[in-house]
Each structure stands twice: as structure tokens, then as C-alpha cells.
Amino acid sequence: MIVLIQTTISIPTLSGNMTKVDSKGRIVLPQEVRERLGITPGTEVDVREEDGKAVVKPEASPDEILERMEQLVEEAASNREETTPLSEGAEPIAQKHRDAVQRGAENHCNE
């Protein structure tokens, strides 16, 4: 999680605003950037290195994640062929897990 420090000075540059990294490695994202990306206090962000640059990307909201998962399930369902049912000799733990997933899916559909 990135902690924003409000005391960092922004220096205008040709590419935007530059900020300084403090002794703990923290930076302040310029307000304009935070607003455009929808980053508010408490937003979780993914920080990674790409091509020698630090990239900060806000994580998707839980609603967006669920929506994407539902899209993937629909796509997979429309592309699948005939499935083979589990044999009666399925492992008890696997059967228990399958039943729990199925109940959860049924409860979700009934909402």
C-alpha cells in the first residue's frame, strides 16, 4: 500500500509534475493524476516496473472484478462443448467442494 505524504513539493516539468521520494520510499501522486485515475485515500494500487519505469495502477473495484468474472464465465459457457459428469467415485473432498460451489452459484442466481 502506498502512503501519500502531503508535504512533498511538486515541481512542474515538461511532462507534468515531479515529486521527490522521501526517506521511506514514499511519493505523492499529483492531485490531477489521482483525480483522473480515481485514486482516493484507501485505494489499493499495483506498483510494478515496466521498461525501467515505475507504473502505478489502481486495483479494480470488487464490483468490476465480479463483473469481469461473470463475463469470463459467460464466454467460457458459450464456447464449451459437451461436458462429462463427475463419476460416482469422486473423492469426497472434491465432491464436497463441487457441491458448495454449485450451492453458491444457485444462491447467486436467486438474488
C-alpha positions in Angstrom: 0.0 0.0 0.0 1.3 3.5 -0.9 1.0 6.1 1.8 0.7 9.6 0.4 2.6 12.4 2.1 1.1 15.8 1.7 4.3 17.8 2.4 6.1 16.8 -0.8 6.7 19.7 -3.1 5.6 19.3 -6.8 7.9 20.8 -9.4 6.4 21.5 -12.8 8.2 19.9 -15.7 7.5 19.4 -19.4 5.9 16.0 -18.7 3.8 17.0 -15.7 4.7 17.3 -12.1 7.8 15.8 -10.5 7.7 14.8 -6.8 10.5 13.7 -4.5 10.8 10.3 -2.9 11.1 10.5 0.9 13.5 8.5 3.1 10.9 5.7 3.3 10.4 5.5 -0.4 7.1 7.2 -0.4 5.9 9.6 -3.1 2.8 11.8 -3.5 0.9 11.4 -6.7 -0.1 14.8 -8.1 -3.7 15.6 -7.4 -4.6 15.8 -11.1 -3.3 12.3 -11.6 -5.1 10.9 -8.6 -8.4 12.5 -9.8 -8.1 11.2 -13.4 -7.3 7.7 -12.1 -9.9 7.7 -9.4 -7.3 7.2 -6.7 -8.7 8.2 -3.3 -7.4 7.6 0.2 -7.5 3.8 0.8 -7.4 2.9 -2.8 -5.2 -0.2 -3.3 -2.7 0.2 -6.2 -0.5 -2.1 -8.1 3.1 -0.8 -8.3 5.5 -2.5 -10.8 8.4 -1.9 -13.0 7.9 -1.8 -16.8 10.7 -0.9 -19.2 12.7 0.8 -16.5 9.7 2.9 -15.3 7.6 2.6 -12.1 4.0 2.1 -13.1 1.2 2.7 -10.5 -2.2 1.3 -11.4 -5.3 1.4 -9.2 -6.8 -2.0 -8.5 -10.2 -2.7 -9.9 -13.2 -2.3 -7.5 -14.8 -5.5 -6.2 -17.8 -4.8 -8.5 -15.6 -4.6 -11.5 -13.8 -7.8 -10.6 -17.1 -9.7 -10.2 -18.4 -8.2 -13.5 -15.3 -9.4 -15.3 -15.5 -12.8 -13.7 -19.2 -13.1 -14.9 -18.1 -12.1 -18.4 -15.4 -14.8 -18.4 -17.9 -17.5 -17.2 -20.4 -16.5 -19.9 -17.7 -16.6 -22.6 -16.5 -20.0 -21.3 -20.0 -21.4 -21.1 -20.8 -20.3 -24.7 -17.6 -21.8 -26.0 -17.6 -25.1 -24.2 -18.5 -28.5 -25.7 -20.4 -31.3 -24.1 -19.1 -32.0 -20.6 -18.7 -35.3 -18.9 -20.4 -35.6 -15.4 -18.2 -36.5 -12.5 -18.1 -40.2 -11.8 -19.8 -41.6 -8.7 -16.4 -42.4 -7.3 -15.2 -38.8 -7.0 -13.1 -38.1 -4.0 -15.2 -36.9 -1.0 -13.4 -33.6 -0.6 -13.7 -32.8 -4.3 -17.4 -33.7 -4.2 -18.0 -31.5 -1.1 -16.2 -28.6 -2.8 -18.2 -29.1 -6.0 -21.5 -29.1 -4.1 -20.5 -25.9 -2.2 -19.7 -24.1 -5.4 -22.9 -25.3 -7.0 -25.0 -24.1 -4.0 -23.2 -20.7 -4.1 -24.0 -20.4 -7.9 -27.6 -21.2 -7.3 -27.9 -18.7 -4.4 -26.3 -16.0 -6.6 -28.8 -16.7 -9.4 -31.7 -16.4 -7.0 -30.7 -12.9 -5.8 
